[in-house]
Each structure stands twice: as C-alpha cells, then as structure tokens.
C-alpha cells in the first residue's frame, strides 16, 4: 500500500493543469455562445420592432444587469 498517494490517479501536475485549462476554455466557449445567441436575439427584436435608440439603450442596460446578476449568483 502506498503512503500519501496523490488523489489524481498518477497524473502529473502539468497534465492536471492542462485538463483544467481545457475545461476553463470549454466553459468560456460555452458562455460566449450563450451571449452571442442572446445578442442575436436582441438584435432581431430591435430590428423587427424598429425600436428608437433610447429604447435600444434601455434594452441593452437591462440585459447587462441580467448578465451581472447571473454572474453574481455564481460567486
């Protein structure tokens, strides 16, 4: 029986760092896709409703607040 065996199944620190970096990058890509899709939906809504600039600004502020609130919930 090995004493003080690492809980990472014999992987090196470099391998673990690469796995973590890959996971972070995948999460960033997922988040970017979500935000991109939301911006496309907002743009379509703005175009179809022919919103005035002040309404567009308010819509963007609301979306920014929504994103901020979601980020705060994660922390």
N, C-alpha and C positions, 0 to 999 in steps of 0.2 A: 504494500500500500504506500502510495506516495504522499509525503507530507507537504502541506502548503501548495497543493496542486492548483493552478490557476483555473478559475471557473469558465474560461473561454475555450475549452476543448483543444488546447495546444496551439492556438493561433497566436501569431506574433503581434506585437503592439502595432507594427506597421500595417498588418492585414486588418486588424480591428479599426485602425484609423481610416483605412481606405473604405471599409464597409460603412463606417459612419458617414464619411464624406459622400459616398454614393447615395446613402439614404437621405441625407440632407438635400442633395441635388435633386433627387426624385421628388421630394416634398416641395422644393422651390418650383420645379416644373409644374407640378400639380396645381399649386397656388396661382402661378402665372396663368395657367389655362383657365382657372375659375374666374380670375379677374378679367382676363381678356374676353371671355364669354359674356360676363356681366357688362363690360363696356360696349360690346357689340349690341347687346340688347338695349342698353340705354340710348345708343346712337340711333338704332332703328325706331325706338319710341319717340325720340326727339324729332326725327325726320317725318314720321307718319303723323305726328300731332302738330308739326310745324310750330314748335314752341318758340317763344320770344327768348332773347338772350338772358333776361333776368330769371325766367323760369328754368332755363337750362342750368344757370349758375346755381339756383336753389336745389335742383335735382342732383347736381354733382356734389354739393355740400352734404346733402342727405346721404348720398352713397358713401362719401368719405367718412361720415360719422358712423355709418353702419359697419364699415370695414374696421374702423378704430375700435368699436365696441366688440366686434368679434375677436380682434387681436387681444384686447384686454381680458376677455373671458378665458383665453388660453394661458394667461400668466397667473 
